[in-house]
Amino acid sequence: MQKIVVVKPYRFVPPHHGNFWPGLLRPLVPLYLRYFYGFSSVTCRGVDRLRASLQAGHGIMLTANHCRPADPFIIGALAGEAHCYLYIMASWHLFMQNSFYGWILPRGGAFSIYREGVDREGLKGAVRLLTAARRPLLIFPEGVLTRHNDRLNHLMEGSAIIARAAARQRAGLAPPGRVVVHPIAIRYLFDGDLEATVAPVLEEIEARLTWQRQRELPLLQRVLKVGQAMLALKEIEYLGEPQSGAIALRVQHLIDRLLFPLEEELLNARGAGDVIQRVKTLRKAIVPDLTTDAGPRKKQERRERHLADLYLAQQLSNYPAGYFTPAPTPERILETVERFEEDMTDRARVHSPMRALVDVGDAIEVSPEIEQEGSEGDPLMGEIRKRLTDLLASSLAEVHPSARML
């Protein structure tokens, strides 16, 4: 299990505001992307839309899909083309990974948000930065890294709350100012030999399963077989035996087995929303016990096990139903094998050569007024989601005409 929950009292980490460190770090972004993430190129399109908002002096929020760990650096490359620096909202656990991360992230413009509770200081800080309009504010509204490029998770409402609060404050300036949101769609493409790239990963997983190497199978069949085995192992652990039926139904059944007992124990009700929302709600109920309760060790261990179960449910949700039908793109196969390795070892190796297409959407002007929420929640988040989905679908049709968004 990756260290995405930090069991210690939260302290807000603000960003540095000067331009010295961002200016020093910017030339390193292309090198970092090449050597640590395997990228040969980043192509940014629609940059003039962002430049126009910068020239107009608007408060600018950038909302991007969050598919890969390289995402912030990819948007950093976009910022370089637009001749601006960024403020970046980042999960607090990233600052707590080690002392270097805790030192370098704020200097690159990042500030913390506490996803396991209500972080009023982080939200107020984001509103101040967006109101001041010194730099665009980058937010990943999915809230988690997904490793799937062709499906958007639920978008968290916090982006709209921040944008509207800043719009109200900027409307009161003399002269009045505006806040706009630019959806940013990141499309990743793999340009290498797919089978040669993923075969070593599959062989290592097969060895962990005590299997002979399955080299005689076609690549797609081999990937599916490994996935079924990994799912069956978790079903044996939690359900006592492998289940039958469609994979998507089995995954959902296992997720419910992980979440329902905790929701009944901690919330006295079945959870609402998608898996990420349900996991987030449960973490908010569990983490305070771990950070403040000096009770029996057995209780602490039980809560730690609960966090591990939540992590597994979240990881399972990142295997979208229908992702391999009617025929998977090379990138979907690569993403799936990366998730296999990450779920088994807590890390996924870099595969190259990769390239990225970055599409900047038209500016969405943010009303300072609270709009009537519909069945899909805040209308602003609905519009951001629609624009992001359209941009991703357009780039997918461009590179893989027969594929479809989920």
C-alpha positions in Angstrom: 0.0 0.0 0.0 1.4 3.4 -1.0 1.8 6.0 1.6 -1.1 8.2 0.6 -2.4 8.7 4.2 -0.1 10.4 6.7 -1.0 9.5 10.3 0.1 12.7 12.0 -1.6 16.0 12.7 -2.0 18.1 9.6 -0.2 21.4 9.1 -0.8 23.6 6.0 2.2 24.0 3.7 2.0 27.3 1.8 3.7 28.0 -1.5 6.7 30.2 -2.0 5.7 33.3 -4.0 8.9 34.5 -5.6 10.0 33.8 -9.1 13.6 32.8 -8.4 12.9 29.1 -7.7 10.3 28.6 -10.5 12.6 30.3 -12.9 15.5 28.1 -11.8 13.5 24.9 -12.0 11.7 25.5 -15.3 14.6 24.6 -17.7 14.8 21.2 -15.8 11.2 20.2 -16.7 11.9 18.8 -20.2 14.9 16.9 -18.8 12.9 15.6 -15.9 10.1 14.4 -18.1 12.6 12.7 -20.4 14.8 10.9 -17.9 12.3 10.1 -15.1 9.1 9.6 -17.1 10.3 8.6 -20.6 8.8 11.4 -22.6 10.1 12.3 -26.0 7.8 15.3 -26.6 5.0 17.4 -25.2 2.7 19.2 -27.7 0.5 22.0 -26.3 -2.5 23.2 -28.3 -4.8 26.1 -27.6 -2.1 28.0 -25.7 -3.3 31.3 -27.1 -6.5 30.8 -25.1 -4.5 30.8 -21.9 -2.3 33.7 -23.0 -5.4 35.7 -23.7 -6.7 35.2 -20.1 -3.3 36.1 -18.7 -3.1 39.3 -20.8 -6.7 40.2 -19.6 -5.5 39.9 -16.0 -8.1 37.3 -15.0 -7.9 35.1 -12.0 -7.2 31.7 -13.8 -7.9 28.2 -12.6 -6.6 25.3 -14.7 -8.5 22.0 -14.2 -6.8 19.0 -15.6 -7.5 15.3 -15.8 -5.1 13.3 -13.5 -4.0 10.1 -15.3 -0.3 9.8 -14.6 2.3 11.0 -12.0 3.9 13.2 -14.7 0.8 15.3 -15.0 2.1 18.4 -13.0 5.3 18.4 -15.0 3.3 18.2 -18.3 1.2 21.2 -17.2 4.5 22.8 -16.2 5.6 22.5 -19.9 2.4 24.2 -20.9 3.1 27.0 -18.5 6.5 27.5 -20.1 4.9 28.0 -23.5 2.4 30.4 -22.0 5.2 32.3 -20.2 3.8 32.0 -16.8 4.4 30.2 -13.5 1.8 28.2 -11.6 0.4 27.6 -8.1 -0.4 24.0 -7.7 -2.8 22.4 -5.2 -1.3 19.1 -4.1 -2.2 16.4 -1.6 -0.5 16.9 1.8 0.9 13.4 1.7 3.2 14.4 -1.2 5.0 16.9 1.1 5.4 14.2 3.7 7.2 11.6 1.5 10.6 12.9 2.4 12.5 16.0 3.3 13.5 16.8 -0.3 9.8 16.8 -1.4 8.8 18.9 1.5 11.5 21.4 0.5 11.2 21.5 -3.3 7.4 21.3 -3.8 6.6 24.7 -2.2 9.4 26.3 -4.2 7.9 25.0 -7.4 4.6 26.7 -6.4 2.8 23.8 -4.7 0.7 24.2 -1.5 -1.0 21.5 0.5 -4.6 20.4 0.7 -5.7 17.9 3.3 -8.0 15.3 1.6 -8.8 13.4 4.9 -10.6 16.3 6.5 -11.9 19.8 6.0 -8.9 22.0 5.2 -10.2 25.5 5.7 -6.7 27.0 5.6 -5.9 25.2 2.3 -9.2 26.4 0.7 -8.7 29.9 2.0 -5.2 29.9 0.6 -6.4 28.8 -2.8 -9.0 31.5 -2.9 -6.4 34.1 -2.0 -4.1 33.0 -4.7 -6.9 32.9 -7.4 -8.1 36.3 -6.3 -4.6 37.9 -6.5 -4.3 36.5 -10.0 -0.5 36.5 -10.0 -0.3 33.0 -11.5 -2.8 30.5 -12.7 -3.9 28.0 -10.1 -3.7 24.3 -11.2 -6.1 21.8 -9.6 -6.7 18.2 -10.4 -10.5 17.9 -9.6 -10.6 14.1 -9.8 -8.6 14.2 -6.5 -6.7 11.0 -7.2 -4.3 9.7 -9.8 -6.2 7.2 -11.9 -3.9 5.7 -14.6 -6.8 5.7 -17.1 -6.7 8.3 -19.8 -10.1 7.5 -21.4 -12.5 7.9 -18.4 -13.0 10.7 -16.0 -13.7 10.0 -12.4 -16.2 12.1 -10.4 -14.9 15.7 -10.1 -14.7 17.0 -6.6 -16.9 20.1 -5.9 -14.0 22.0 -4.2 -12.9 23.5 -7.4 -16.2 25.3 -7.9 -16.3 26.4 -4.3 -12.8 28.0 -4.7 -13.6 29.5 -8.1 -16.9 31.1 -6.9 -15.4 32.5 -3.7 -12.5 34.1 -5.7 -15.0 35.4 -8.3 -17.0 37.2 -5.5 -13.8 38.8 -4.2 -12.6 39.9 -7.6 -16.0 41.3 -8.4 -15.6 43.7 -5.5 -12.3 45.1 -6.7 -12.0 48.5 -8.3 -12.2 48.0 -11.2 -13.9 44.6 -10.9 -12.0 41.5 -12.0 -13.0 38.2 -13.3 -12.2 34.5 -12.7 -12.1 32.0 -15.5 -11.5 28.3 -15.7 -9.6 26.6 -18.5 -10.1 22.8 -18.7 -6.9 21.1 -19.6 -7.0 17.7 -21.3 -3.8 15.6 -21.2 -3.6 12.8 -23.7 -0.8 10.2 -23.4 0.6 8.2 -26.3 3.0 5.3 -26.3 5.2 5.1 -29.4 7.3 2.0 -28.6 6.9 -1.8 -29.1 4.1 -2.6 -26.7 4.7 -6.3 -26.3 8.4 -6.0 -25.8 7.7 -3.3 -23.2 5.1 -5.0 -21.1 6.4 -8.6 -21.4 9.0 -8.2 -18.7 6.4 -6.8 -16.3 4.0 -9.7 -17.0 6.8 -12.3 -16.6 7.7 -10.9 -13.1 4.0 -11.0 -12.1 3.6 -14.5 -13.4 6.7 -15.5 -11.4 5.1 -14.0 -8.2 2.0 -16.1 -9.0 4.4 -19.2 -9.2 3.3 -19.6 -12.9 5.4 -20.7 -15.8 5.9 -17.8 -18.3 2.8 -17.5 -20.5 4.7 -16.5 -23.6 2.6 -18.7 -25.9 -0.5 -16.6 -25.3 -1.4 -13.5 -27.4 -0.6 -10.3 -25.4 -4.3 -9.3 -24.7 -5.2 -12.8 -23.5 -2.0 -12.9 -21.3 -2.9 -9.5 -19.7 -6.5 -10.7 -19.0 -5.3 -13.9 -17.5 -3.0 -12.1 -15.1 -5.8 -9.7 -14.2 -8.2 -12.6 -13.4 -5.6 -14.3 -11.2 -4.9 -11.1 -9.2 -8.6 -10.5 -8.7 -9.2 -14.2 -7.7 -6.4 -13.9 -5.0 -8.2 -10.9 -3.5 -11.5 -12.7 -3.7 -10.0 -15.6 -1.8 -8.6 -13.2 0.8 -11.9 -11.4 1.4 -14.7 -13.7 0.2 -13.2 -17.1 0.9 -13.1 -18.3 -2.7 -12.9 -17.0 -6.3 -16.1 -15.7 -7.7 -17.8 -16.4 -11.0 -19.5 -14.1 -13.5 -18.5 -10.9 -15.4 -15.3 -9.3 -14.2 -16.9 -5.9 -13.7 -19.6 -7.3 -11.5 -17.0 -9.3 -9.5 -14.9 -6.1 -9.0 -17.9 -4.2 -7.8 -18.9 -7.0 -5.5 -15.5 -7.0 -3.9 -15.5 -3.2 -3.5 -18.9 -3.4 -1.8 -17.5 -6.1 0.5 -14.7 -3.8 1.5 -16.8 -0.7 2.0 -20.3 -1.7 3.2 -19.1 -3.0 6.6 -17.1 0.1 7.3 -19.9 2.4 6.2 -22.4 0.6 8.5 -19.9 0.7 11.4 -18.6 4.3 11.0 -21.4 6.1 9.2 -24.5 4.1 10.2 -25.5 4.1 6.5 -24.6 2.9 3.1 -22.3 5.3 1.3 -23.4 7.6 -1.6 -21.5 8.5 -4.7 -18.8 6.8 -6.6 -16.0 4.7 -4.9 -13.6 7.6 -4.6 -16.2 9.7 -2.8 -17.1 6.8 -0.5 -13.5 6.1 0.3 -12.8 9.8 1.1 -15.8 10.0 3.4 -14.6 6.9 5.3 -11.0 8.2 5.6 -12.4 11.3 7.2 -14.0 9.1 9.9 -10.9 6.9 10.4 -7.9 9.2 10.3 -8.8 11.4 13.3 -8.7 8.2 15.4 -5.2 7.5 14.3 -3.9 11.0 14.8 -5.5 11.8 18.1 -6.4 8.5 19.8 -3.9 7.1 22.2 -6.1 4.1 22.9 -5.3 0.3 22.7 -2.8 -0.8 20.1 -5.4 -3.3 18.8 -7.7 -0.5 17.9 -4.9 1.3 16.1 -4.1 -1.8 14.1 -7.7 -2.3 13.2 -8.0 1.3 11.9 -4.7 0.7 9.9 -6.3 -2.4 8.4 -9.3 -0.3 7.5 -7.1 2.1 5.7 -5.5 -0.7 3.7 -9.0 -2.0 2.8 -10.0 1.5 1.6 -6.8 1.7 -0.5 -7.6 -1.6 -2.1 -11.2 -0.5 -2.9 -9.8 2.7 -4.5 -7.3 0.7 -6.6 -10.0 -1.7 -7.8 -12.1 1.2 -8.9 -9.4 2.3 -11.3 -10.1 -0.8 -13.5 -12.9 0.7 -15.6 -15.6 -1.7 -16.9 -15.5 -2.0 -20.6 -11.9 -0.6 -20.9 -10.9 -3.5 -23.1 -13.9 -3.6 -25.4 -14.4 -3.7 -28.3 -10.6 -3.6 -28.7 -8.1 -1.8 -26.4 -5.7 0.8 -27.6 -2.0 0.3 -26.8 -2.2 2.9 -24.1 -5.1 1.1 -22.3 -3.1 -2.1 -22.3 0.0 -0.3 -21.0 -2.1 1.5 -18.3 -3.6 -1.8 -17.1 -0.2 -3.5 -16.9 1.2 -0.5 -15.0 -1.7 -0.8 -12.5 -1.0 -4.5 -12.1 2.6 -3.8 -11.2 1.7 -0.9 -8.9 -0.9 -3.0 -7.1 1.5 -5.8 -6.6 4.7 -3.9 -5.8 3.6 -0.3 -5.0 5.6 1.0 -7.9 5.3 1.0 -11.7 8.4 1.2 -13.9 8.7 3.9 -16.6 7.9 2.9 -20.1 9.3 4.9 -23.1 9.0 6.5 -25.5 5.9 8.4 -24.4 4.6 11.7 -25.7 1.8 14.0 -24.5 -0.8 16.1 -26.2 -2.1 18.9 -24.0 -5.3 20.7 -25.1 -6.3 24.0 -23.5 -10.1 24.5 -23.5 -11.9 27.8 -23.9 -12.2 30.0 -20.8 -15.3 29.4 -18.7 -16.2 32.6 -16.9 -17.1 31.9 -13.3 -20.2 33.6 -11.9 -19.8 35.0 -8.4 -23.4 34.0 -7.6 -24.2 30.5 -6.3 -26.1 28.8 -9.1 -29.0 26.4 -8.6 -27.6 22.9 -8.3 -29.1 20.2 -10.6 -29.0 16.4 -10.3 -25.4 16.4 -11.3 -24.3 18.9 -8.6 -22.8 22.3 -9.2 -23.4 23.5 -12.8 -19.8 24.8 -13.0 -18.4 21.4 -12.3 -20.8 19.9 -14.8 -19.5 22.3 -17.5 -15.9 21.6 -16.6 -16.6 17.9 -16.9 -18.3 18.2 -20.2 -15.5 20.3 -21.7 -12.8 17.9 -20.4 -14.7 14.9 -21.7 -15.1 16.6 -25.1 -11.4 17.5 -25.3 -10.3 14.0 -24.4 -12.7 12.4 -26.8 -11.5 14.6 -29.6 -7.9 13.8 -29.0 -8.8 10.1 -28.7 -10.6 10.1 -32.0 -7.6 11.9 -33.6 -5.1 9.2 -32.6 -7.4 6.1 -32.4 -10.4 6.7 -34.6 -12.2 3.5 -33.6 -11.8 3.9 -29.8 -14.3 5.6 -27.6 -14.4 7.4 -24.2 -16.1 5.6 -21.3 
